Amino acid sequence: MTVMDPSVRLLRLLSLLPSRPWWSGQELADRLSVSPRTLRRDMNRLRELGYPVQATGGQAGGYALGAGGRLPPLLLDDEEAVATTLGLQLTAASAVAGIESAAVAALAKLVQVLPPRLRERVRALQEATVQVPAPPQLPTVDPAVLTLLAMACRRTEGVRFSYTDHGGRVSTRDAAPHQIVRSGGGWYLVAMDRNRQEWRTFRIDRIAGPELTGQRHKLADPPDPPDAAAMVLAATRLAIRRYEARILLDLEYEKAARAFHAQIVEPVPEGRTVLRVAADDLASLAAYAAGLSYDFEVLDPPELRVELHRRALEIATRHAPPSTAR
């Protein structure tokens, strides 16, 4: 039997421990071809080096790598090394404040130890890839805020924060987080707004002072649409326009979804559908609504109903039949 060098054995241990929540002592000893006594010495050595190795005694005892302490060295295979390198390059241009320099530093360390064959693969992917830049007007996100919200999503724990809406109004929100979505260079939190009892999307750069409430929740009713990314896309597509209209269609939801596949449609009782559209001016919205081939009713805004009425009178007057003289 070939005896493994102690230093190599420690590196092997550090690659094995994070791959499972818990290892039995006997299985680790078998993997390393050492006795349980030697394994215990190796674990003590790791603790001396700052790694939080946890142990359970007894016949069924084992080991686990706890949280905290020093980070173990990254032992990556070829695919993982390439993926990590490219991910760090993208992160270096991130919209998260302060993370760019850390990504560049980590990237420099990783590239330094990449073998030539992997450097060539990374270079080929770089040269063949074109990235569309994110909108420059979007502000950066505080990484501490982003991390806390991600933790709240993972733990299904409520969060309370101060939020500034697009009109500059500041309010305190109590939310049940669902998912974080990155879209168009911006970061968004999809959550149930407990104050309003409705699903909302919050721009994370407008969130300040988030705090975990300690209240766990279970999201019994998923958002509509259930895909958080689709919900953010819908919200941002409407948010950039000055006017948003809700139009009630005398049309079943399934048919409306096919007819208006690029628009936002929502089912309502009695087999009808609400169509949501947005535009920068009322004239464009009125022209769109007037061109619908289905019976409809404008729910809001009221200004659109006024504009449609004005347009209808104008058309009726312009195209009135000529009077017949007697």
C-alpha positions in Angstrom: 0.0 0.0 0.0 1.3 3.4 -1.0 1.5 5.8 2.0 0.0 9.3 1.1 2.1 12.3 2.0 0.5 14.0 5.1 0.2 17.4 3.3 -1.5 15.7 0.3 -3.7 13.9 2.7 -4.8 17.1 4.3 -5.7 18.6 0.9 -7.6 15.4 0.1 -9.5 15.8 3.4 -10.4 19.4 2.6 -11.8 18.3 -0.8 -13.9 15.5 0.7 -15.3 17.3 3.8 -17.4 20.0 2.0 -18.9 17.5 -0.5 -21.2 16.1 2.2 -22.9 17.5 5.3 -21.4 14.6 7.4 -18.9 11.8 7.0 -18.5 8.7 9.1 -15.0 8.4 10.6 -14.6 4.9 9.2 -15.5 5.9 5.6 -13.0 8.8 5.7 -10.3 6.5 7.0 -11.0 4.0 4.2 -10.9 6.7 1.6 -7.5 7.9 2.8 -6.2 4.4 3.5 -5.3 5.4 7.1 -6.2 4.2 10.6 -8.9 6.0 12.6 -6.1 7.2 14.9 -4.2 8.9 12.0 -7.5 10.4 10.8 -8.0 11.9 14.3 -4.5 13.5 14.2 -5.3 14.9 10.7 -8.5 16.4 12.0 -6.7 18.0 14.9 -4.1 19.4 12.5 -6.9 21.0 10.4 -8.3 22.6 13.5 -4.9 24.1 14.3 -4.8 25.6 10.8 -8.1 27.3 11.5 -10.7 25.0 9.9 -13.9 24.4 12.0 -14.0 20.6 11.9 -16.8 19.3 14.0 -16.7 15.7 15.4 -19.3 13.3 17.0 -18.0 10.5 19.2 -19.1 6.9 19.6 -19.1 3.9 17.4 -21.2 5.8 14.7 -19.1 9.0 15.1 -18.1 11.2 12.2 -16.9 14.6 11.0 -18.3 17.7 9.4 -16.8 20.9 8.2 -18.6 23.7 10.0 -19.2 27.3 9.0 -16.7 30.0 9.7 -12.9 29.8 10.1 -10.7 29.9 7.0 -11.9 29.1 3.6 -10.6 25.8 2.3 -8.5 25.8 -0.9 -10.6 25.5 -4.0 -10.0 22.2 -5.7 -11.8 22.5 -9.0 -12.0 20.2 -12.0 -11.5 21.6 -15.5 -15.2 22.5 -16.1 -15.5 24.1 -12.7 -12.4 26.2 -13.2 -13.5 27.6 -16.5 -17.0 28.3 -15.2 -15.6 30.1 -12.1 -13.2 32.2 -14.2 -16.0 33.3 -16.6 -18.3 34.0 -13.7 -15.7 36.2 -11.9 -15.2 38.1 -15.2 -18.9 38.9 -15.4 -19.0 39.8 -11.7 -16.2 42.2 -12.2 -18.7 44.3 -14.2 -21.5 43.8 -11.7 -24.0 46.3 -10.5 -23.3 45.4 -6.9 -21.4 48.1 -5.2 -17.9 47.2 -4.1 -17.9 43.7 -5.4 -16.0 44.5 -8.6 -12.6 44.9 -6.9 -13.1 41.6 -4.9 -14.0 39.8 -8.1 -10.9 41.2 -9.9 -8.7 40.1 -7.1 -10.1 36.6 -7.0 -9.9 36.4 -10.8 -6.2 37.3 -10.7 -5.5 34.5 -8.3 -7.4 32.0 -10.3 -5.9 32.9 -13.7 -2.4 32.7 -12.2 -2.8 29.0 -11.5 -4.8 27.9 -14.5 -3.0 25.4 -16.7 -2.3 26.6 -20.3 -5.1 24.4 -21.8 -7.7 26.0 -19.6 -6.4 29.5 -20.3 -6.9 28.8 -24.0 -10.5 27.7 -23.4 -11.3 30.8 -21.3 -9.7 33.0 -24.0 -11.7 31.4 -26.7 -15.0 31.9 -24.8 -14.1 35.5 -24.2 -13.4 36.2 -27.9 -16.5 34.5 -29.0 -18.9 36.2 -26.6 -20.4 39.6 -26.9 -22.2 41.1 -23.8 -24.8 43.7 -24.1 -24.0 46.4 -21.5 -26.5 47.1 -18.7 -28.4 50.4 -18.7 -26.0 52.9 -17.3 -28.6 54.9 -15.4 -29.3 52.0 -13.0 -27.7 52.7 -9.6 -25.6 50.1 -7.8 -26.9 47.8 -5.1 -25.5 47.5 -1.5 -24.1 44.0 -1.2 -25.0 43.8 2.5 -28.7 44.5 1.6 -28.6 42.0 -1.3 -27.1 39.3 1.0 -29.6 39.9 3.8 -32.6 39.7 1.3 -31.1 36.5 -0.2 -30.9 35.0 3.3 -34.5 36.0 4.0 -35.6 34.2 0.7 -33.7 31.1 1.6 -35.0 30.9 5.1 -38.5 32.0 4.2 -38.2 34.7 6.9 -40.0 38.0 6.9 -38.1 41.2 6.4 -38.9 44.9 7.2 -37.3 47.7 5.3 -37.6 51.3 4.2 -38.6 51.7 0.5 -38.5 54.7 -1.8 -40.9 54.4 -4.7 -40.5 56.0 -8.2 -42.2 59.1 -7.0 -39.7 59.7 -4.2 -42.2 58.7 -1.4 -40.6 56.8 1.5 -42.6 54.1 3.4 -41.9 51.2 5.7 -42.7 47.8 4.2 -43.2 44.4 5.9 -42.7 41.7 3.3 -42.5 37.9 2.9 -39.6 37.5 0.4 -39.9 34.9 -2.4 -37.1 35.4 -4.9 -34.4 37.8 -6.1 -34.3 38.5 -9.8 -31.6 40.3 -11.8 -33.0 41.8 -15.0 -31.7 44.4 -17.4 -28.7 45.2 -15.1 -31.0 45.8 -12.0 -31.8 43.7 -9.0 -35.4 43.1 -7.8 -37.0 41.5 -4.8 -40.3 39.6 -5.5 -42.2 39.4 -2.2 -45.7 39.4 -0.7 -46.3 42.9 0.6 -48.0 42.1 4.0 -49.3 45.7 4.3 -51.2 45.5 1.0 -51.6 41.7 0.9 -50.5 41.6 -2.7 -47.4 40.4 -4.7 -45.0 43.2 -5.5 -41.6 43.7 -7.1 -39.2 46.0 -5.2 -36.1 47.5 -6.8 -33.3 46.5 -4.4 -31.4 49.8 -4.9 -34.4 51.6 -3.4 -34.4 49.3 -0.3 -32.7 50.7 2.9 -32.2 49.3 6.4 -33.6 45.8 5.9 -34.1 43.8 9.0 -35.1 40.1 9.5 -38.3 39.9 11.6 -37.8 36.4 12.8 -41.3 35.4 11.5 -41.2 32.4 9.2 -43.8 32.2 6.4 -45.1 29.7 3.9 -46.1 31.1 0.6 -49.4 29.2 0.1 -50.5 31.4 -2.9 -47.7 31.8 -5.5 -47.4 35.0 -7.4 -49.2 35.4 -10.8 -47.4 34.7 -12.9 -45.7 32.1 -10.7 -42.4 32.7 -12.4 -40.7 35.5 -10.5 -38.6 36.5 -13.5 -41.7 36.9 -15.6 -43.3 39.0 -12.9 -40.3 41.3 -12.9 -40.3 41.6 -16.6 -44.0 42.5 -16.6 -43.5 45.1 -13.9 -40.5 46.7 -15.4 -42.0 46.8 -18.9 -45.0 48.8 -17.6 -43.0 50.9 -15.1 -41.0 52.7 -17.7 -44.2 54.2 -19.3 -46.0 57.2 -18.1 -49.5 55.7 -18.4 -50.7 52.2 -17.6 -54.2 51.0 -18.7 -56.3 48.1 -17.5 -58.8 47.0 -20.1 -61.5 44.4 -19.4 -61.9 42.2 -22.4 -65.0 40.1 -23.1 -62.7 37.2 -23.9 -61.6 34.0 -22.1 -58.2 34.0 -20.6 -56.8 31.1 -22.7 -57.8 32.8 -25.9 -56.6 36.2 -24.7 -53.2 34.7 -23.8 -52.8 33.4 -27.3 -54.1 36.6 -28.9 -52.0 38.9 -26.8 -48.9 36.7 -26.2 -46.6 39.7 -26.0 -48.8 41.6 -23.6 -49.8 41.1 -20.0 -53.2 39.4 -19.4 -54.8 38.4 -16.2 -57.8 36.1 -15.7 -60.9 37.5 -13.9 -64.3 35.9 -13.0 -67.1 35.3 -15.5 -64.7 34.1 -18.2 -63.2 37.5 -19.0 -59.7 38.9 -19.0 -57.9 42.1 -18.0 -55.3 43.4 -20.5 -52.6 45.6 -19.1 -50.8 48.0 -21.5 -48.7 51.1 -21.1 -47.6 54.0 -23.2 -46.0 57.4 -22.8 -49.2 59.3 -23.9 -52.9 58.9 -23.8 -53.3 59.3 -27.6 -51.3 56.1 -28.2 -53.3 54.2 -25.6 -56.6 55.4 -27.1 -55.5 54.4 -30.6 -54.5 51.0 -29.4 -57.7 50.4 -27.5 -59.8 51.7 -30.4 -58.2 49.1 -32.6 -59.1 46.1 -30.5 -61.3 43.6 -32.2 -63.0 42.5 -29.0 -65.6 44.1 -26.8 -63.9 45.9 -24.0 -64.3 48.3 -21.1 -61.6 50.6 -19.8 -61.2 50.1 -16.1 -58.5 52.7 -15.6 -57.1 55.3 -15.9 -60.2 57.5 -16.2 -58.3 59.9 -18.5 -58.2 57.1 -21.1 -62.0 56.9 -21.1 -62.2 60.7 -21.6 -59.7 60.4 -24.5 -61.6 57.6 -26.1 -64.8 59.6 -25.8 -63.2 62.7 -27.4 -61.7 60.6 -30.2 -65.1 58.9 -30.9 -66.9 62.3 -31.1 -64.2 63.6 -33.4 -64.5 60.6 -35.7 -68.3 60.7 -35.7 -68.3 64.4 -36.5 -65.7 64.1 -39.3 -67.4 61.2 -40.9 -71.1 62.2 -40.4 -73.2 61.6 -43.5 -74.0 64.8 -45.5 -77.3 66.5 -44.7 -80.0 66.2 -47.5 -81.6 69.5 -48.5 -85.4 69.4 -49.2 
